[in-house]
Amino acid sequence: MLPAIGILLCAVADACGAEKEIALRLLACEVSKEPMKVIVVTKNSSSAEMEVPSASFSPPVAVSGRAVEIKAPGAGETFCTATLPEKGQSFALLLASKTPNGLAPVVVRLDDDAFQPGDFQFINRSGKTVVVKLGGTEVVIDADGISKARPTDPANNGYYLVTMSTRSEKGDKVIASTRWPLDDSKRGYILFLAKPSGRVTYRSVEEFVAKP
């Protein structure tokens, strides 16, 4: 039985321009009682059975194609399939739980020149419009949408005031108010999800990268 879990798959590009293998790193974006175990299958390759971590990316898994299948180990069920775009060598694949079972994949390109250290990628799987204020920057993420943003106007040059809200015809409802430190050594991935009660929550994942 597939646990209620989302997975973030990070594909790391080969340093050279020629396409060879694509390396996938997995992350469980929702925590379940039992860790999910999967294999990653493409046309010409299949990974070993692996446990998907929830606190950090997994070690890279080499795959040989852009049509990816996430399956249970052995002769188990297929959780979902996804096709990586032809442009780019590095991707994130968010696998969000769907009703009544299975996973709904969302592809995010990671090797986008516009996605720099200090930036944030927002992935909204909550089913509601989400508004995030990062210091002086406001970003609106449509239901099931993806947006990139960079914070501005840090307080005391040390941190950003952050407010997250859901938006409806009745106005904005704050779901979180916090502050994040100023740090240009990493990129952030913020995932918005809906709990069974319908309440919107979020998870953040950090990726340390070299400064440009």
Sequence and secondary structure as in RCSB ss.txt:
>XXXX:A:sequence
MLPAIGILLCAVADACGAEKEIALRLLACEVSKEPMKVIVVTKNSSSAEMEVPSASFSPPVAVSGRAVEIKAPGA
GETFCTATLPEKGQSFALLLASKTPNGLAPVVVRLDDDAFQPGDFQFINRSGKTVVVKLGGTEVVIDADGISKAR
PTDPANNGYYLVTMSTRSEKGDKVIASTRWPLDDSKRGYILFLAKPSGRVTYRSVEEFVAKP
>XXXX:A:secstr
   S  EEEEEE  SSSS   EEEEEEESS  SS  EEEEEETTEE   EE  SSS    EEES SEEEEE TTT
  EEEEEE  SS S EEEEEEE SSSSEEEEEEES  TT  TT EEEEEESSSEEEEEEBTEEEEE TT EEEE 
 BS BTTTEEEEEEEEEETTEEEEEEEEEEE  TTEEEEEEEEE TTS EEEEEEEEE    
